[in-house]
Amino acid sequence: MPFHIEISSALDRARVLNVGESELREQILEPWVAGLPFGFGGRDWEPRESRLTILEGPSLESNDGEEGWVDALRAAEDVTRPMLEAAEANAPAQVAVVVEADSVEAALKNLRSGKPPQQISWATAVERIGDRDPEVSAVILVVKRPQIDWPEL
């Protein structure tokens, strides 16, 4: 069964009918639970500044505007909470840590000496970086090295 999505903020709103489950998961739910900005309905969204509504129900004629959304509200069930809970449960663990120091060199020295960093939520890290928190003087991003499938000779 398709999903009907509304994302709104104080100044804007996007409604899209008949969204597939993989599109919902990849384009909306994954960035939403990670607290990352994403594009949807021709606009860019910030999860912390937006409201998400997910309806699950029968496929509807593609009506742009209020009439299509009213039809979706009548015919579909609000599944926002269970969909977000499932996305959070399936989200890969993303760890953000804070090392307090006066410089990057001092931070690395503290880590090498065994001083444990402070763990914070990923959403908090994204917010501090995105808002250009003046207390943040450097960001070190550690990514997994991609696994290469070498052909057998």
C-alpha positions, 0 to 999 in steps of 0.5 A, spaced: 500 500 500 502 506 498 504 512 503 501 519 502 506 524 505 506 531 508 512 535 511 511 542 513 515 547 517 513 554 519 513 557 512 512 551 507 509 545 506 509 539 501 504 534 500 506 528 495 501 522 494 502 515 492 510 514 495 513 507 495 516 504 501 523 504 499 522 511 497 519 513 503 525 510 507 531 512 503 529 519 501 525 521 508 526 516 514 533 515 514 535 522 513 529 524 518 532 520 524 539 522 523 537 529 523 540 531 517 537 535 511 534 532 505 530 534 499 523 532 498 517 535 494 521 540 490 524 543 497 529 542 502 527 540 509 531 540 516 528 535 521 528 539 527 524 545 524 519 541 520 513 536 522 512 529 518 505 526 517 505 519 514 499 516 512 498 509 509 492 507 504 490 506 498 493 509 491 489 515 490 489 519 483 494 524 483 491 531 485 495 536 487 493 541 492 488 540 498 483 536 495 488 530 494 490 531 501 483 531 504 482 524 500 488 521 503 486 523 510 479 520 509 482 513 506 488 512 509 491 511 516 496 515 520 502 511 521 507 516 522 509 514 529 510 507 528 514 508 521 519 513 525 520 508 531 521 502 526 526 507 522 530 509 529 530 502 531 533 500 524 538 506 523 545 504 523 549 506 530 552 513 528 557 516 534 559 523 535 564 524 540 566 531 543 574 532 545 575 539 549 581 542 547 584 549 545 587 546 538 586 540 534 593 538 536 591 538 543 585 534 542 589 529 538 594 529 544 588 528 549 586 522 545 593 519 544 594 519 552 587 515 553 583 521 555 576 519 553 572 523 549 564 525 551 559 522 547 553 526 544 547 524 540 548 525 532 543 530 532 546 534 537 553 534 533 549 536 526 546 541 530 552 544 533 556 544 526 550 546 522 549 552 527 556 554 526 557 553 534 563 558 536 565 553 541 566 548 535 573 549 532 574 543 528 571 537 526 574 530 524 570 525 520 571 518 520 568 514 515 569 506 513 573 504 508 569 501 502 570 494 501 573 492 494 570 486 491 576 484 487 575 479 481 578 472 482 583 470 477 
